[in-house]
Amino acid sequence: MFIFNFKEFECPFNCFTEIIKGKWRTGIILSLSQNPKRFSELKKELDGVSSKVLTDNLKVFEQSGIINRTVFPTVPPSVEYSLTEQGFELAKIMDSINSWAGIFLNQKETVN
């Protein structure tokens, strides 16, 4: 049994797809794989995402141990998001899938 975001899965791949499904989740992971970012930097980089949707996705990833949320004791408080070790592993898998998809799609174009 695998659990993500309070949902149970029998198959680990189905759990994986639940982790990355959604319009903004892959963008969040890939953005944070480059370097830690503050909320406003992520929002700017993910053009079109609402503050609520970004906040909700960041909370899910934080609760799941995929990202770290660091609060700096400034006035006003500053918050920075970064990937955990598991988050970096996920980003590597996503990069591999992106590479495979690029090769696959280029091969399909030459066949058609």
Stockholm file with secondary structure:
# STOCKHOLM 1.0

chainA/1-112         MFIFNFKEFECPFNCFTEIIKGKWRTGIILSLSQNPKRFSELKKELDGVSSKVLTDNLKVFEQSGIINRTVFPTVPPSVEYSLTEQGFELAKIMDSINSWAGIFLNQKETVN
#=GR chainA/1-112 SS CEEETTEEESSHHHHHHHHHCSTTHHHHHHHHHHSCEEHHHHHHHSTTCCHHHHHHHHHHHHHTTSEEEEEECCSSCEEEEEECHHHHHHHHHHHHHHHHHHHHHHHHHHHC
#=GC SS_cons         CEEETTEEESSHHHHHHHHHCSTTHHHHHHHHHHSCEEHHHHHHHSTTCCHHHHHHHHHHHHHTTSEEEEEECCSSCEEEEEECHHHHHHHHHHHHHHHHHHHHHHHHHHHC
//
